[in-house]
């Protein structure tokens, strides 16, 4: 058991308040703070007090730190946990399945695309199913709306250039409609977005506000129109959103805990200044037309909550302590993140160590270490 120093990613859409306030730093922060990464992804690994990356530590002693997870996933932590804090919308995106991630990575390598190139879509060979659990009310787009509802919204703005998109939606489904929108010439798309924004009063109040918000963040971006094809939902604190491979989504505003397979593969289609890869996005969407899945928290007793997901790469648990002590019977390597109060994480094993965690700080527990939490506060625990 040892404490971790975790990096904050300063993406432009990040909040200047949430992560800083959680960690007790000055608010607003000097710049946007979008994601606090807790894990061993080589893109920004958490580090021990000596400054060694968790990825290096695991590579040096995979069986000792990962236990049986090393046999299943190799010498790497199979998941990545984040605090995500969005003040403005994220890109329209989807993630690949495992086969597509491996083939895409190999193809970009063969094409000579540098791993750190902004034009790179596949930065690792892993899939990226993810779960987001809301810490605040959380506004998101995820999966496709019912086709009839999407047709009503696109028809309501009465933009003639969208007539072929409506035809594709009716004849071939939402993925074809997304493709038709993303194929519009830039100037044509920008004019259609302007017309839709001007006609936003014809939309339901929540969708009118969404269109205006997205256009304010990304003026004229065709993603504003794609958003009308997607299911629009607001999570209550404690609710989870399951996003498997091939499901288009965009987080709009709010803060939450994310856990995902250890990957940073993102295929973007709009609402971003980053690399957009429309052909690859459409390829992974082909089988990804599932409706969004909101997961209610499951109380497992003694103040422990979980959100069941259909993958073995990760599981997420929340523990709320009120001055007591709790032992978690979880196998394999675990990450502990305190989000409120102050807790002590440690093992009953001799020599396991004790780590005192304030809000916004984290620790790693090796496989085989009995994990006990005490104190007053709230912690999220990631496990395989």
GITA-V786003 format. One record per helix or strand of 3 or more residues. SS is the DSSP state (@ for helix, = for strand). FROM is the first residue (numbers start at 1). LEN is the number of residues. If there is no record, write none. Layout:
BEGIN
SS:FROM:LEN + SS:FROM:LEN
END
This chain:
BEGIN
=:2:4 + @:18:5 + =:35:5 + @:54:7 + @:62:5 + @:68:6 + =:79:8 + =:92:3 + @:98:13 + =:130:5 + =:138:7 + @:147:10 + @:160:13 + @:174:9 + @:186:13 + @:200:3 + @:205:13 + @:223:7 + =:230:6 + =:240:4 + =:249:13 + =:267:4 + @:278:8 + =:293:3 + =:298:4 + =:304:3 + =:315:14 + =:334:13 + =:354:5 + =:362:4 + =:371:13
END
